[in-house]
């Protein structure tokens, strides 16, 4: 159906996508606090659920049945949100631009929930934004 509209958002993929400085900080944090080894998995699951719930809130969206998948158009927002939460948890110093990325992710989620953005439209429906040309473009009514 619309499988190309979804992508895997798993712990393995997140670890590959983490910027090198974030990855190094996270790995050092795990050495210091070995009892926190499951936190990344928990954060990934929270982000997966948050993004999937936003998409599911609009009945015009098609949902991928795989719980590890998020919409392609929301992947970078999901990754930014995960990095933000991971860095907050590990006590990292964040630059102001990171807060902007978090705000953008939150705005995207709200737009999806409101139906203003349709990241995974059902087959046969119009996505957002959409355009339908007039039947007779030469005639003004």
KOLTOR-187447 format. One record per residue: residue number from 0; residue in one letter; x, y, z of N, C-alpha, C in turn. Coordinates in nm, 2 decimals, decimal comma. Each point is the difference from the previous one (the first is absolute). Example, Ala and Ser with C-alpha at 12.3 -4.5 7.8 and 13.67 -1.06 7.14 Angstrom:
REM KOLTOR-187447
(loke 0; 'a'; (1,32; -0,57; 0,78); (-0,09; 0,12; 0,00); (0,09; 0,12; 0,00))
(loke 1; 's'; (-0,04; 0,11; -0,07); (0,09; 0,11; 0,00); (-0,08; 0,11; 0,08))
***
This chain:
REM KOLTOR-187447
(loke 0; 'x'; (0,08; -0,12; 0,00); (-0,08; 0,12; 0,00); (0,09; 0,13; 0,00))
(loke 1; 'x'; (0,03; 0,05; 0,11); (0,09; 0,12; 0,01); (0,12; -0,03; 0,09))
(loke 2; 'x'; (0,06; -0,11; -0,02); (0,12; -0,04; 0,08); (0,11; 0,10; -0,01))
(loke 3; 'x'; (0,02; 0,06; -0,12); (0,11; 0,10; -0,01); (-0,02; 0,12; 0,08))
(loke 4; 'x'; (-0,12; 0,02; 0,06); (-0,02; 0,12; 0,08); (0,05; -0,02; 0,15))
(loke 5; 'x'; (0,04; -0,12; 0,03); (0,05; -0,03; 0,13); (0,14; -0,05; 0,00))
(loke 6; 'x'; (0,07; 0,02; 0,11); (0,14; -0,04; 0,01); (0,03; -0,05; 0,15))
(loke 7; 'x'; (0,10; -0,09; 0,01); (0,03; -0,06; 0,13); (0,06; 0,11; 0,09))
(loke 8; 'x'; (-0,04; 0,00; 0,12); (0,05; 0,08; 0,10); (0,04; -0,09; 0,12))
(loke 9; 'x'; (0,11; -0,06; -0,01); (0,04; -0,10; 0,10); (0,12; 0,04; 0,08))
(loke 10; 'x'; (0,04; -0,07; 0,10); (0,12; 0,03; 0,08); (0,12; 0,00; -0,09))
(loke 11; 'x'; (0,01; -0,11; -0,08); (0,12; -0,01; -0,09); (0,01; 0,11; -0,10))
(loke 12; 'x'; (-0,12; 0,04; -0,05); (0,01; 0,11; -0,10); (0,03; 0,13; 0,07))
(loke 13; 'x'; (-0,05; 0,02; 0,12); (0,03; 0,13; 0,07); (0,14; 0,00; 0,03))
(loke 14; 'x'; (0,06; -0,11; 0,05); (0,14; 0,00; 0,03); (0,09; 0,04; -0,12))
(loke 15; 'x'; (-0,04; -0,05; -0,12); (0,07; 0,03; -0,12); (-0,01; 0,15; -0,04))
(loke 16; 'x'; (-0,12; 0,06; 0,03); (-0,03; 0,13; -0,04); (0,05; 0,11; 0,10))
(loke 17; 'x'; (0,04; -0,04; 0,12); (0,04; 0,10; 0,10); (0,12; 0,07; -0,05))
(loke 18; 'x'; (0,01; 0,13; 0,02); (0,12; 0,07; -0,03); (0,12; -0,06; 0,09))
(loke 19; 'x'; (0,12; 0,01; -0,05); (0,11; -0,07; 0,07); (0,02; 0,06; 0,14))
(loke 20; 'x'; (-0,02; 0,13; 0,02); (0,02; 0,05; 0,13); (-0,11; -0,04; 0,10))
(loke 21; 'x'; (-0,12; -0,02; -0,05); (-0,11; -0,04; 0,08); (0,02; -0,15; 0,04))
(loke 22; 'x'; (0,04; -0,08; -0,10); (0,03; -0,14; 0,02); (0,11; -0,02; 0,11))
(loke 23; 'x'; (0,11; 0,08; -0,02); (0,11; -0,01; 0,10); (-0,05; 0,04; 0,14))
(loke 24; 'x'; (-0,07; 0,10; 0,01); (-0,06; 0,05; 0,13); (-0,09; -0,11; 0,06))
(loke 25; 'x'; (-0,08; -0,06; -0,08); (-0,09; -0,10; 0,05); (0,07; -0,13; 0,04))
(loke 26; 'x'; (0,10; -0,04; -0,07); (0,08; -0,12; 0,03); (0,08; 0,03; 0,13))
(loke 27; 'x'; (0,05; 0,12; 0,02); (0,07; 0,03; 0,13); (-0,09; 0,00; 0,11))
(loke 28; 'x'; (-0,12; 0,05; -0,02); (-0,11; 0,00; 0,10); (-0,03; -0,14; 0,05))
(loke 29; 'x'; (-0,01; -0,10; -0,10); (-0,03; -0,14; 0,03); (0,12; -0,06; 0,08))
(loke 30; 'x'; (0,12; 0,04; -0,03); (0,11; -0,05; 0,08); (-0,01; 0,05; 0,15))
(loke 31; 'x'; (-0,04; 0,12; 0,01); (-0,01; 0,06; 0,13); (-0,12; -0,05; 0,08))
(loke 32; 'x'; (-0,11; -0,02; -0,07); (-0,13; -0,05; 0,06); (-0,04; -0,13; -0,08))
(loke 33; 'x'; (0,06; -0,11; 0,03); (-0,04; -0,13; -0,07); (-0,14; -0,04; 0,02))
(loke 34; 'x'; (-0,06; 0,04; 0,12); (-0,14; -0,04; 0,03); (-0,10; 0,07; -0,10))
(loke 35; 'x'; (0,05; 0,10; -0,08); (-0,09; 0,07; -0,09); (0,00; -0,06; -0,14))
(loke 36; 'x'; (0,05; -0,12; -0,02); (0,02; -0,06; -0,13); (-0,12; -0,01; -0,08))
(loke 37; 'x'; (-0,12; -0,01; 0,06); (-0,12; -0,02; -0,07); (-0,08; 0,13; -0,03))
(loke 38; 'x'; (0,06; 0,11; 0,03); (-0,07; 0,13; -0,02); (-0,02; 0,04; -0,14))
(loke 39; 'x'; (0,10; -0,03; -0,09); (-0,01; 0,03; -0,14); (-0,12; -0,07; -0,06))
(loke 40; 'x'; (-0,01; -0,13; 0,04); (-0,11; -0,08; -0,06); (-0,13; 0,06; 0,05))
(loke 41; 'x'; (-0,01; 0,04; 0,12); (-0,13; 0,06; 0,06); (-0,03; 0,13; -0,07))
(loke 42; 'x'; (0,10; 0,08; -0,03); (-0,02; 0,13; -0,07); (-0,04; -0,02; -0,14))
(loke 43; 'x'; (0,06; -0,10; -0,07); (-0,04; -0,03; -0,14); (-0,14; -0,04; 0,00))
(loke 44; 'x'; (-0,04; -0,09; 0,09); (-0,14; -0,05; 0,00); (-0,10; 0,12; 0,03))
(loke 45; 'x'; (0,04; 0,09; 0,09); (-0,09; 0,11; 0,03); (-0,02; 0,09; -0,13))
(loke 46; 'x'; (0,11; 0,03; -0,07); (-0,01; 0,08; -0,12); (-0,08; -0,07; -0,11))
(loke 47; 'x'; (0,02; -0,13; -0,01); (-0,08; -0,08; -0,10); (-0,15; 0,01; 0,03))
(loke 48; 'x'; (-0,03; -0,02; 0,13); (-0,14; 0,01; 0,04); (-0,06; 0,14; -0,02))
(loke 49; 'x'; (0,08; 0,10; 0,03); (-0,05; 0,14; -0,01); (-0,03; 0,03; -0,15))
(loke 50; 'x'; (0,09; -0,03; -0,09); (-0,02; 0,03; -0,14); (-0,11; -0,09; -0,06))
(loke 51; 'x'; (-0,01; -0,12; 0,04); (-0,10; -0,09; -0,05); (-0,14; 0,04; 0,05))
(loke 52; 'x'; (-0,01; 0,05; 0,12); (-0,13; 0,04; 0,06); (-0,04; 0,13; -0,08))
(loke 53; 'x'; (0,09; 0,09; -0,03); (-0,03; 0,12; -0,07); (-0,06; -0,03; -0,14))
(loke 54; 'x'; (0,06; -0,09; -0,07); (-0,05; -0,04; -0,13); (-0,13; -0,08; 0,01))
(loke 55; 'x'; (-0,02; -0,08; 0,10); (-0,12; -0,08; 0,02); (-0,12; 0,09; 0,04))
(loke 56; 'x'; (0,03; 0,12; 0,05); (-0,11; 0,09; 0,05); (-0,08; 0,05; -0,12))
(loke 57; 'x'; (0,06; 0,00; -0,12); (-0,07; 0,04; -0,12); (-0,05; -0,12; -0,08))
(loke 58; 'x'; (-0,13; -0,02; -0,01); (-0,04; -0,12; -0,07); (0,03; 0,00; -0,15))
(loke 59; 'x'; (0,04; 0,11; -0,06); (0,04; 0,00; -0,14); (0,14; -0,06; -0,02))
(loke 60; 'x'; (0,07; -0,03; 0,10); (0,14; -0,05; -0,01); (-0,01; -0,16; 0,00))
(loke 61; 'x'; (0,09; -0,05; -0,08); (0,02; -0,15; 0,00); (0,11; -0,03; 0,10))
(loke 62; 'x'; (-0,02; -0,10; 0,08); (0,10; -0,04; 0,11); (0,07; -0,12; -0,05))
(loke 63; 'x'; (0,13; 0,01; 0,01); (0,09; -0,12; -0,02); (-0,02; -0,09; 0,12))
(loke 64; 'x'; (-0,02; -0,13; -0,02); (-0,02; -0,09; 0,12); (0,12; -0,02; 0,08))
(loke 65; 'x'; (0,12; 0,03; -0,05); (0,13; -0,03; 0,07); (0,01; 0,11; 0,11))
(loke 66; 'x'; (0,00; -0,03; 0,13); (0,02; 0,10; 0,10); (0,13; 0,07; 0,01))
(loke 67; 'x'; (0,10; -0,05; -0,08); (0,13; 0,07; 0,00); (0,01; 0,10; -0,11))
(loke 68; 'x'; (-0,11; 0,03; -0,08); (0,01; 0,09; -0,11); (-0,07; 0,13; 0,03))
(loke 69; 'x'; (0,06; 0,11; -0,05); (-0,06; 0,13; 0,01); (-0,01; 0,06; -0,15))
(loke 70; 'x'; (-0,08; 0,10; -0,02); (-0,01; 0,06; -0,13); (0,13; 0,05; -0,05))
(loke 71; 'x'; (0,03; -0,02; -0,12); (0,13; 0,05; -0,06); (0,01; 0,15; 0,02))
(loke 72; 'x'; (-0,11; 0,08; -0,01); (0,00; 0,14; 0,01); (0,02; 0,05; 0,14))
(loke 73; 'x'; (-0,02; -0,09; 0,10); (0,03; 0,03; 0,14); (0,12; -0,06; 0,06))
(loke 74; 'x'; (0,08; -0,08; -0,08); (0,11; -0,07; 0,05); (0,10; 0,10; 0,06))
(loke 75; 'x'; (0,04; 0,11; -0,07); (0,10; 0,09; 0,05); (-0,05; 0,07; 0,13))
(loke 76; 'x'; (-0,13; 0,03; 0,01); (-0,06; 0,06; 0,12); (0,01; -0,10; 0,11))
(loke 77; 'x'; (-0,03; -0,13; -0,03); (0,01; -0,10; 0,11); (0,14; -0,02; 0,05))
(loke 78; 'x'; (0,10; 0,00; -0,10); (0,14; -0,01; 0,04); (0,04; 0,12; 0,09))
(loke 79; 'x'; (-0,04; 0,12; -0,04); (0,04; 0,12; 0,07); (-0,06; -0,01; 0,14))
(loke 80; 'x'; (-0,13; -0,04; 0,01); (-0,06; -0,01; 0,13); (0,07; -0,10; 0,09))
(loke 81; 'x'; (0,04; -0,12; -0,06); (0,07; -0,10; 0,08); (0,13; 0,05; 0,05))
(loke 82; 'x'; (0,08; 0,07; -0,09); (0,13; 0,05; 0,04); (-0,02; 0,10; 0,11))
(loke 83; 'x'; (-0,10; 0,09; -0,01); (-0,02; 0,10; 0,10); (-0,03; -0,07; 0,14))
(loke 84; 'x'; (-0,09; -0,10; 0,00); (-0,03; -0,07; 0,12); (0,11; -0,08; 0,06))
(loke 85; 'x'; (0,08; -0,06; -0,09); (0,12; -0,07; 0,04); (0,10; 0,09; 0,07))
(loke 86; 'x'; (0,03; 0,12; -0,07); (0,09; 0,09; 0,06); (-0,04; 0,06; 0,13))
(loke 87; 'x'; (-0,13; 0,03; 0,01); (-0,06; 0,05; 0,12); (0,03; -0,10; 0,12))
(loke 88; 'x'; (-0,03; -0,13; -0,04); (0,02; -0,10; 0,10); (0,14; -0,02; 0,05))
(loke 89; 'x'; (0,09; 0,02; -0,10); (0,14; -0,02; 0,04); (0,07; 0,12; 0,05))
(loke 90; 'x'; (-0,07; 0,11; 0,01); (0,05; 0,12; 0,06); (0,09; 0,08; -0,09))
(loke 91; 'x'; (-0,01; -0,02; -0,13); (0,08; 0,08; -0,10); (-0,04; 0,14; 0,00))
(loke 92; 'x'; (0,09; 0,09; -0,03); (-0,03; 0,14; -0,03); (-0,05; 0,01; -0,14))
(loke 93; 'x'; (-0,12; 0,07; -0,01); (-0,06; 0,01; -0,13); (0,01; 0,14; -0,05))
(loke 94; 'x'; (0,02; 0,02; -0,13); (0,01; 0,13; -0,06); (-0,15; 0,04; -0,03))
(loke 95; 'x'; (-0,02; 0,13; -0,02); (-0,14; 0,05; -0,02); (-0,06; -0,06; -0,13))
(loke 96; 'x'; (0,08; -0,03; -0,10); (-0,06; -0,05; -0,12); (-0,07; -0,14; 0,02))
(loke 97; 'x'; (0,05; -0,07; 0,10); (-0,06; -0,13; 0,03); (-0,15; 0,02; 0,04))
(loke 98; 'x'; (-0,02; 0,10; 0,08); (-0,14; 0,03; 0,04); (-0,09; 0,04; -0,11))
(loke 99; 'x'; (0,06; 0,06; -0,10); (-0,08; 0,04; -0,13); (-0,04; -0,13; -0,07))
(loke 100; 'x'; (0,09; -0,10; -0,01); (-0,03; -0,13; -0,06); (-0,11; -0,07; 0,07))
(loke 101; 'x'; (0,00; 0,01; 0,14); (-0,10; -0,06; 0,08); (-0,14; 0,06; -0,03))
(loke 102; 'x'; (0,01; 0,13; -0,01); (-0,13; 0,08; -0,02); (-0,05; -0,04; -0,14))
(loke 103; 'x'; (0,08; -0,01; -0,10); (-0,04; -0,04; -0,13); (-0,06; -0,14; 0,00))
(loke 104; 'x'; (0,05; -0,09; 0,07); (-0,05; -0,14; 0,01); (-0,14; 0,01; 0,07))
(loke 105; 'x'; (-0,01; 0,08; 0,10); (-0,13; 0,01; 0,07); (-0,11; 0,06; -0,09))
(loke 106; 'x'; (0,04; 0,10; -0,08); (-0,09; 0,06; -0,09); (-0,04; -0,10; -0,11))
(loke 107; 'x'; (0,09; -0,08; -0,05); (-0,03; -0,10; -0,10); (-0,11; -0,10; 0,06))
(loke 108; 'x'; (0,03; -0,04; 0,12); (-0,10; -0,09; 0,07); (-0,13; 0,06; 0,01))
(loke 109; 'x'; (-0,01; 0,12; 0,04); (-0,13; 0,07; 0,02); (-0,07; 0,01; -0,14))
(loke 110; 'x'; (0,07; 0,04; -0,10); (-0,06; 0,01; -0,14); (-0,05; -0,13; -0,04))
(loke 111; 'x'; (0,07; -0,11; 0,02); (-0,05; -0,13; -0,03); (-0,13; -0,04; 0,08))
(loke 112; 'x'; (0,00; 0,03; 0,12); (-0,11; -0,03; 0,09); (-0,13; 0,08; -0,05))
(loke 113; 'x'; (0,03; 0,13; -0,04); (-0,11; 0,08; -0,05); (-0,05; -0,03; -0,14))
(loke 114; 'x'; (0,08; -0,08; -0,07); (-0,04; -0,04; -0,14); (0,05; 0,10; -0,10))
(loke 115; 'x'; (0,08; 0,10; 0,04); (0,06; 0,10; -0,09); (0,11; -0,06; -0,08))
(loke 116; 'x'; (0,07; -0,11; 0,05); (0,10; -0,07; -0,07); (-0,05; -0,15; 0,00))
(loke 117; 'x'; (0,00; -0,06; -0,12); (-0,04; -0,14; -0,01); (0,12; -0,07; -0,05))
(loke 118; 'x'; (0,09; -0,06; 0,09); (0,12; -0,06; -0,04); (-0,01; -0,13; -0,07))
(loke 119; 'x'; (-0,12; -0,07; 0,02); (-0,02; -0,13; -0,06); (-0,14; -0,02; -0,04))
(loke 120; 'x'; (-0,04; 0,08; -0,11); (-0,14; -0,01; -0,04); (-0,04; -0,13; -0,05))
(loke 121; 'x'; (-0,13; -0,04; 0,03); (-0,05; -0,12; -0,05); (-0,01; 0,00; -0,15))
(loke 122; 'x'; (0,01; -0,11; -0,07); (0,00; -0,01; -0,14); (-0,13; 0,06; -0,05))
(loke 123; 'x'; (0,01; 0,09; -0,10); (-0,12; 0,06; -0,06); (-0,04; 0,13; 0,07))
(loke 124; 'x'; (0,07; 0,04; 0,10); (-0,03; 0,13; 0,07); (0,11; 0,10; -0,04))
(loke 125; 'x'; (-0,04; 0,12; 0,02); (0,10; 0,11; -0,03); (0,09; 0,02; 0,12))
(loke 126; 'x'; (0,13; 0,02; -0,02); (0,09; 0,03; 0,11); (-0,01; 0,15; 0,02))
(loke 127; 'x'; (0,08; 0,04; 0,09); (0,01; 0,14; 0,04); (0,14; 0,05; -0,02))
(loke 128; 'x'; (0,03; 0,11; -0,06); (-0,10; 0,08; -0,08); (-0,04; -0,07; -0,13))
(loke 129; 'x'; (-0,11; 0,04; -0,06); (-0,04; -0,07; -0,12); (-0,05; 0,11; -0,10))
(loke 130; 'x'; (-0,01; -0,04; -0,12); (-0,06; 0,09; -0,11); (-0,07; -0,08; -0,10))
(loke 131; 'x'; (-0,12; 0,05; -0,03); (-0,08; -0,07; -0,10); (-0,03; 0,11; -0,11))
(loke 132; 'x'; (0,05; -0,02; -0,12); (-0,02; 0,10; -0,10); (-0,15; 0,01; -0,04))
(loke 133; 'x'; (-0,04; 0,12; -0,04); (-0,14; 0,01; -0,04); (-0,03; -0,08; -0,12))
(loke 134; 'x'; (-0,13; -0,04; -0,02); (-0,03; -0,08; -0,12); (0,02; 0,08; -0,13))
(loke 135; 'x'; (-0,03; 0,12; 0,00); (0,01; 0,08; -0,12); (0,08; 0,13; 0,04))
(loke 136; 'x'; (0,13; -0,01; 0,00); (0,08; 0,12; 0,05); (-0,01; 0,13; -0,08))
(loke 137; 'x'; (-0,06; -0,01; -0,12); (-0,02; 0,12; -0,09); (-0,13; 0,08; 0,03))
(loke 138; 'x'; (-0,08; -0,06; 0,08); (-0,13; 0,07; 0,03); (0,00; 0,05; 0,15))
(loke 139; 'x'; (-0,03; 0,13; 0,01); (-0,01; 0,06; 0,13); (-0,15; 0,01; 0,04))
(loke 140; 'x'; (-0,03; -0,04; 0,12); (-0,14; 0,01; 0,04); (-0,02; 0,12; 0,08))
***
